[in-house]
């Protein structure tokens, strides 16, 4: 059992953080306590794996190098609450070589050390660059189309927990995060993490709470005297999420791919130009244009020119298809 000890300043500085990099790692990890047959991460990975770019291989190798998790330096330590993936990858690129070597050493030495981590230790800054580039490529190709919906689900969960804290106190909110996290009246959060034991004073920095859409069965904890302590925890089960979607909805992603299914739903909400579509999806205009062209060829959208721009709208066929295929996540 790990005990996190809160002072008055820690209670005031405990906050929620949404981390794109955490989700990228949790969604693509093929082992660990948050995985399992039928889990949200398993279903998401099954939908997107055909779209994984070759550049992502090194990132995936590091994420899946060990069943016990990733090195601490892979978890961004930033002050920003509303961070972007670019912020987290910049922090990864700035990790000193000494920190890489120390964190990798926690996974063993010699033949016991996973090959992907040994290679990362030897490659230095070049290795971090390749891991960072791989993470960005994987996000753009696989997670970006779903990220707006996932983020809305995270924000809804945070809002609900904030109401609990306002109504019943932060201790009650912390106690409700997960059965393996128990709040004690003396200002201690006890976290059960296998056989791990320890006690940590938060030191006035508070606790960073990181809700994660892909983590369902347990919690993750990173605590220490030299960095921000954080707790990774599941969100409450969405009332109409991937676990409750119909076979037809799964079929839509299988036929179109998750990225183009997301493009179709985005255009259905309101007609938009290619630039606007790219902004809504968090992708480049050429990528948005390619997806739109594929949907137009399939007769699901229509495109007309308005001045110097083109505007995409849903066709009757596209509309009928979406009626039978509800979105993976409820709208905000």
N, C-alpha and C positions, 0 to 999 in steps of 0.2 A: 504494500500500500504506500502511495506517495502522498504526503501531506503538504499542501500549499498554505502558508500562513499569511493572512492578510492583516495589514495595519489600516488605520483610517484612510491614509493616502491611497493605499492599494484599492480600497473599495471605491474611492472617488475616480480612480483612473482605470478601472476595469472597463473595457469597451469591446464592441463587436467589430470584426474586420472580415471583409469578403476578399478572398484570395483566389484569383484565377489560376495561379501556379499550383496551389494546393489541389484544385479541382482537376487540373491537367494530370497531375501525378496520381491522384486517387482514381480517376477514371481509367487510366491506362495501366495501372498496376494489376498484374495477373495473380498476385498472391497477397496475403495479409488478412487481418481480421475483418476488414470492411468488405471483402470480396465473398462471393458465393454464387451458386447457381440460382438464377432468377433475380439477382440483385439489380438495382438500377444501373450500377457501373457495368455489370455483365451485359445487360441489354443494350446499353449505349455503345459499348465496345463492339458488340456484334453488328450493330448498324453501321459503324464508321470505319471498321478495320480495313475495308477494301479501299478506303480513301487515304490511308496513312502514307505520307510521302517518304521517300527513301531518306531524306535529310533527317527524319525524326528517329532513325534507328539508334543513334548514339544516346539520345535522351532516354529512349525506352530501355536500352541496355542498363543504364544507371538506375532508373526507377525500379527495374525488375532484377537487379543484381543480387539482392538478399531478401529473404522472406520476412526479415525483422524490420524492414523499412529502408529509408534513404539516409545518407549522411546529413548531419544537422545543417551544413552550409547550403543545402538545397532548399531549405525553408527560409524564405525571405524575412529578414529582420529590419523592418522599416517603421517609421513613425506615422506614415500616412494611413488613415483609416479607409478612405476610398481610393484604393490603389489600382493601377492598371498593370497588365502583364508586363509591359515594357519597363515599368518601375522595378518589378521583381527580378526581371532578367538583368537589368543594369546592376542591381545589388549582387546578383550571382556572379557577374563578370568582375566585380570588385573584390571578391573573396581573396584574401592573401593566400599564397601557396602554403604557408605554415598551417593555416586553419584547415586547408584541404587535407594535408598530410595527417594532422591530428584527428580529424573526423573519420577519415578512411581507416586509420589504425584501429578504431573501435570495432571494425568488422573482421579483424584477424590480421595475420601476417603470413608471409610465405605462401605455400600452396593453399592455405585456408582462406586467403583473401580472394573474394570474387574477382574474376578477370577484368570485368568492366571497371571496377573501382581501382584496381591496380594500374590499369592503363590511364585512368583519369589522374591519378596521383603522379604518374610519370610525365604526362603531357603538359602539365601546368596550365598556363593561361590559354594555350591553344585548345586544350581539352574542354575547358569551361566555355570557350567560344562555340565549339561544336555542339556541346550540350544545350547551350542557350539558343543557338540557331535551330536546333532540332525541336526544342520546345515551342518556339515561335511558329515553325512550319506546321507542327501538329495542331496547334491552336487554330491557326488560320484555316487549315483544311478540314478539321474534324469538330472542334469544340465551338468555334465562333458562331456557326449558324444556330446552335442551341443556347448559347450563353445569355442572350437577353431574357429568355424564358426562365432559365436556371437562376439568373440573378434576381428576377422578380420573386421567385419562390423563396430565395434566401432572405430578401428584404422583408417579405411578409412574415417569415419566421422570426426575424429580429424584432419587428414591430410588436409581435405577440409577446415575446419575452420581455421587451421593454415595458409593456403594460403590466406584466407580472411584477417586475421590479418596482414600478411606480406604485402599484397597489399594495404589494405585500413585502417589499424590501428586496435588496439585491441578494440576500442570503437565500430567500425562497426561490428566486430566479435561478441561482446557481444550483440549487438542490434539484431543480426540475430538468436540468440539461440531459441527464442520463442516469440510469440506476447505478452505474459504477462511479458516479461523482456525488458524494454526500456532504452536505454542509453541516458543520457543527457550530453550536452557538458561541464557542470561544473564538470564532473567526478563522476556522480551518476548513479547507475543502479537501476531503479525503478521496483520492482517486485510485481505484483498483485496476492495476495494469499487470496482470499475471503475477510473477514472483518479485517484481521490482519493489524496492523499498527505499525510502528517503524522506527527508523533510527540507523544505525550501522556504526561506523568507522572501517574499516578493520584493522587498526593499523599496517600497514606495513607487514602483513602476506599474503596479497593477497587473492584471491578467488580460491577455489578448484572447478573446473568444472567437473561434473561427468555425462558424457553421458550414457544413459541407453536404452538398446534395448527394454525393456518391457514397459517403460513409454512412452506414446504416446500423451496424451491429455493435459497435464499440466506440471508444474514444481514443484519442492520441494526445500525448502530453510531451512538451519540450520545455524543460525548466533548467535553469542554471544561473550561477552568479554573474556571468559575463554577457548575458543576452536577455532579451525580453522573453518572459515565460508565456507560453500559449497553450490553449486547450482546443483540440479539434473535436467537434461533436456533431452528431447527426441533426438534421432538421426534423421537425415533426412531419409525419407522413402526409404528403399532399392528399387532399380529398379526391382529386382526379388527376393522378400522375401516371407515369409509365406503367406502374404496377397494375393500374386499373384500365389501361387502354384496350381497345377492342382489337381482335385479330386484323380487322381491315386497316386500322391505323398503323399496325406494324407492317402490313403489306405495302402501304404507301411509301414508307421509308425504304422498304426492300426494293421497290420498283424504281422510285425516283432517286433514292439515296437521301440521307438525313439533311444534307446541305440544300438540295433542291426542294425537298419537302418544306424546309424552313423558308426558302425564297417564295414558294407558292403561297404560303400562309401570310407572309409579310405583304405581298402584293394584294392579297385578299382583304387585308385590313383597310388599305387605301391605295389608290393608284399612285404611282411614283415614277420618277425618272431613274435612270441607271445610277446617277450620283447619289440620289436620296436612298436608293435601295442599298448601295454599298455602305452608306453611313449607318443605316438601321441594322445591318448585319455585321458591321465591323470588319468588312473585307475590302479589297481594292476594287475600284471601278471595273478593271478588266475581268476580275473574277465574277463580279455581279453580272456583267454583260454576258459572260459565257454561260452562266446558269440560266439567265433570262432567254438566251437564244435557244437553249435546249428545251425549255418549257414551251417556247413559242413554236418550235418544230413539232412538239407533241400536241399542239392545239390547246394547251391549257391556259395560255395567256395571249393577249393581243398587244401589239406595239404600234403606236402611231407617233408621228413626228409633230412636235410643237415648237416652232422656231428652230433654235439650235439644239434642242434636246429632244429625246424620245420619251414617251410615257407608256408605262406598262399597266395593263388592266387585266382582270380575270375574264376568261371566256365562260360561256355557259357550261362547257365541259369541265373546266377547272372548278367552277362553283359546285357542280353536282358531285365531283370527286371529293371535295372538302366536306360536303355535307355528310358523307359517309365515313369520314376520317377525322375525328376530333383531334385537336392539338395534343402534344405530349404532356403539356403542362397547362393548368388553367390560366386564362388571361388575368392580368393584374386588375 
